[in-house]
Amino acid sequence: MKAVTRGTYEKGWAGPKGETMNICKGCEDLCEYCYGRNSAARRGQKDWDDWGNTRINWKIVNKGYRKQRRRVMFPSTHNINKYNLKPSIIFLNNLLPHVKSLLIVIKPWYPVVKKLCKQFQRFNDKIELRFTITTFQDRWRERFEPYSSPIPERLSSIKLAHKYGFLVSVVVEPFLDADPLVLIRKLIKRNVGPHNIWIGPMNHRRELSRTSDVIFNHSAYLNSIYQPLNLKSIYGRIMAEGWKINFKDGFLNQMRKK
Ligand code: SF4
């Protein structure tokens, strides 16, 4: 298993010379904190409640890619799920021979990961699978990511992807537990290197609370877990463990607030 260079995707994740690609407008997962969903609503491109009515862009799916690309992150404003798996595979088949490294960022559904692993195992030296796992408790997942994959399914997907020789990284963003170290321990136990774990808070909360009732109703809880004191405590405990976890800018900026 070869690793895509750690830190390559640090800033925009696709990296300074990378590209971000999507084949879909909208996302069936309907996460309450989804910034893509919020931005589309703000710009009048798609109503907040209409985000789950997705539209595949077949022009992007079927495009013949010729230009050699350095790095691509796919997707960024939708998940890969049973509804768009087939077009995602067509798109990746067209793209992969022309890309040096590919970062696939998803909230993993086990059958989807299985299909992707089988289909693209031959490219596993240039694909990094980055799974979003925001909590170890399904009760939080159900509130903030109501239509996304259950947490046990996401954790099982790590083992599966390792079995097929893929590099797996995990993004714990936005972390939803008051103490995200419980989840981080579970990830490390599943052989995710601390240097392949990313942690960040929920950004744009004030703006989101104007569109999402769930975010509004959980404001007190969210403010308590993202308050500088709690972030400092999490940071200090991670450092004390000696884990080289990647802190997103939002984490460090909010931690330094007075
Ligand atoms: S999976 Fe990602 S793109 Fe889809 S609704 Fe959730 S945050 Fe938005």
Residues whose N, C-alpha, C, O or C-beta is under 5 A from the ligand:
A	BS01	SF4	C27 D29 L30 C31 C34 S76 T77 H78 N79
